[in-house]
Every structure is written in C-alpha cells, then in structure tokens.
Amino acid sequence: MTNSQLYNAIFHRRSIRKYDMTPLPVDTIEKLQEYTYNVKPLDEGIRYEIDYLGSADVKNLLPIKAPHYICLYSEKKGNYLMNAGFLLQQIDLYLSYNNLASCWLGMAKPAKGVPMLINGLEFVIMLAFGNTTETIHRVDTSEFKRKNLSEISNVAGAEALLEPVRFAPSASNTQTWFFSGDLDVITVSRKKLNLLKAQVYEKMNQIDIGIALFHLWLSVDHQGKKVSYNFDQDIAPNGYEFMAKVKISKK
Ligand SMILES: Cc1cc2nc3c(=O)[nH]c(=O)nc-3n(C[C@H](O)[C@H](O)[C@H](O)COP(=O)(O)O)c2cc1C
C-alpha cells in the first residue's frame, strides 16, 4: 500500500453502516494485520495495540452490526486520542482502497466479558469493517457533506493542501477543526465545546483531529514535502482550543 494509494482513497471513502455478516476470507484479514503492523503513530511515545473482535464481541447502542471490528487499545497519556485517530484512519483508508466497507464507531464498546484492557492498555475506539452490498466509494467529491474551506481555514493559498483534510470523517460529522497560520507552519485547533456537548464530543473531537492530521500528512506528502509536529500549548483563534502546530518543509 503506497502513500499515494491512501491519498487517493481520501476522495472516495465513505462510512458504511450495513454489512454482509459473512466473515472475510482469512487471507484478507492476514493482509490487513500485516498492514496494521506498519501504520505510523503520531506520537512514538504512546504505547498501543490493535486487536480484532467478531460480531458477538461488541455492544453498540446503535443498530450497526458487522462481521469484524478493529479495536485500538492505548496508554492513556498525552495526545493518545489524537494518536488513536491518526492510527485508525490509516486503516479506514486501507479498507476503502481495498474495496472493504468500514465505519468508525464511537458509541460501541467490547461486550461484557471481552477485555477493556489489554496488557495494561485501555480500549479507546473501534472501526467496524466487512463486505457490503452498498456502494463503497463516492464517485465524486460533491457527494461529501462538509463545511466549506473558508469555514475551517484562514491559511492563504492552502486550498489544494487542505482540500483532502476537509474531507476527513469526524464524529457526527462535527468537523470542529480549524487551520490557521501560513503554508510553512499550520496551527490546528478545534472548536471549544459547551459543557453539554463536551460530555459527548470531548474525546471524539480529539480523535477527529488525529484523523484530520493524518489526511494532512498524506496531503503534505503528496506535495513532495514532510511534516513535523509541535504539541506545546500555543495560542489558538478565539473560541478554539490549540491542538498542534504542523511544520511543513522540503524533504
Ligand atoms: C471518531 C468517530 C466516531 C464515529 N462514531 C460513529 C458512530 O458511533 N456511529 C455511526 O454510525 N457513525 C459514526 N461515525 C461516522 C461519522 O458519522 C461519519 O464519518 C461522518 O458522518 C462523515 O461521513 P462519511 O464518513 O461517510 O464521510 C464516527 C466517526 C468518527 C470519526
């Protein structure tokens, strides 16, 4: 799987919520497992593990049933939620590129009796995946329901760079990200939440930012450049919370 294949998947992926419950062939799962060994973290200092669950192992408040689930377990420290989004979005794009259906599930948890803890690492979030009879890909980017670029960015000249980031999936499609700064250093922030919304979205929106950061990583790579991250607290636009600074430079 090349970076440009993952980059292209950004423009066609969509969430699928209806699955064919027939388990996938063993070699498909093995190839996925091989891919997951090679995903790159946002923060190398956070320990994590990826595990696979079957349909009986998951409880979900929403009626979404899939033959397989991929779960992220992590050390709970620092930017572990952004790291979780960054890691599992690589798998979401891999699945879409390989004509498999997937959906992020923020409401689902391992069922009773299935561990919430693996080797001291806590369950964070999962993706449902499998085959489907539904259309897996968007044909045209006009099919994405997303905010306009002007609502999520004030970076001059960043249209091409941020277009793939704009298409990132987010919990309930909340898209709380905001990009400021310039083409050399982009500040990534997220909308501050009121107490009520924070109960539901405080964690999810941090995962969303990790997802957007992976789309940005692919977009920068597509332009032949590289990124480095700085998570030291800094100023963010009014009403937003600072998440990361992304420095973009020549390879
Ligand atoms: C962190 C996260 C959690 C999500 N949780 C759920 C969920 O519990 N149930 C669901 O049906 N969709 C869930 N979604 C999928 C979003 O609703 C979906 O990505 C968004 O509406 C954009 O649609 P698209 O993925 O088809 O582009 C989640 C997405 C993210 C990123």
The ligand as a Gaussian input file, in Angstrom:
#p B3LYP/6-31G(d) Opt

LIG

0 1
 C      -14.467000       9.357000      15.974000
 C      -15.681000       8.982000      15.163000
 C      -16.741000       8.323000      15.761000
 C      -17.850000       7.945000      14.997000
 N      -18.860000       7.243000      15.601000
 C      -19.904000       6.806000      14.861000
 C      -20.919000       6.005000      15.459000
 O      -20.869000       5.692000      16.659000
 N      -21.941000       5.579000      14.664000
 C      -22.006000       5.908000      13.340000
 O      -22.957000       5.489000      12.666000
 N      -21.057000       6.672000      12.740000
 C      -20.007000       7.112000      13.465000
 N      -19.014000       7.859000      12.866000
 C      -19.064000       8.146000      11.429000
 C      -19.410000       9.608000      11.134000
 O      -20.773000       9.838000      11.411000
 C      -19.063000       9.910000       9.674000
 O      -17.683000       9.751000       9.493000
 C      -19.450000      11.323000       9.259000
 O      -20.847000      11.495000       9.314000
 C      -18.972000      11.651000       7.834000
 O      -19.493000      10.737000       6.897000
 P      -18.544000       9.870000       5.963000
 O      -17.626000       9.059000       6.873000
 O      -19.470000       8.976000       5.185000
 O      -17.748000      10.787000       5.099000
 C      -17.912000       8.264000      13.616000
 C      -16.840000       8.944000      13.026000
 C      -15.736000       9.292000      13.777000
 C      -14.591000       9.963000      13.108000

